[in-house]
Amino acid sequence: MLGVYRSLVIPLVFVISFILFFFVPIIAYCTLLLIPIILHWGMSRLEKKAERDEVAASKIVVDNKKVHSGEVKKN
């Protein structure tokens, strides 16, 4: 997911900048400065989500091992 995000942000910002160039050239140049900001903001959010998913997956694996080993008491 991180790779897809990184691969799509830069071309998307360039397309937006290209379209803006015909209407407001100054703003079009400034939109290119947003690329590092958008990448940093989005990547940090995706990394946090990936960490949460990884913790949740490891907890499921541990709980699943307990069930298979008989450590969990049946009610």
N, C-alpha and C positions, 0 to 999 in steps of 0.2 A: 504494500500500500504506500509505503514511503517513496519508493522509486517511481510509482505512477504519479504521485502528487508532484514530485520534483520534476518529472518529465513534462507534465502538463502546464505548470505554472508559467514557465518562461515563454513558451509559444503563445499562451493565452494573453499574457500581458503585452507581448509584441503585437498581436492582432488588434487588441484594444487600442494600443498606441498608434498603430497604423490608421485605424478608422478615425481616431481623434485628430490626427495630423491634418486631415482635410478641413476640419472645422476650427480647431484651436491648436495651432502648432506648438505654442509654448507649453501647454498642458501635456501634449503628447510626449514632449521630451522629458517632462517631469515624471510621467507615469513609469518610465523605465527605471527611475530611482526606487520605485516601490518593490522591485523584484526581490532584493535581499530582505526587505521587511516582511513581505508576504511569505517568503520561504522560511524565515526564522519562526514566524508566528505559527504557520501551519505545521511545520516539522515538529515543533515542540509539542503541539497539541496531539499530533499523531503518535509521537514517541510516548507520551503519557498514556494514551489509550492502549498502545501496544504493551506497555508495562502492566497496566491493570488486567488486560486479557491474559497475559502470561502468568500473573499471580493467580488469577482465577482458574486457569487451566492446570497449574501445578497443584492447587488445592483439590481439584476434582480427581487428579491422578492419585494423590495421597489418600483421599477418602475411598476411592475405588480399590486401592491396594488393601486398605483395612477391611473392606467388605469381603474381598476374596480370601484374605488370610484368616477370617473369622474373628477379628478383634472387635467388631461391632456387635453389641448385644441386641438380640431381637426382643421386641416388646411383646 
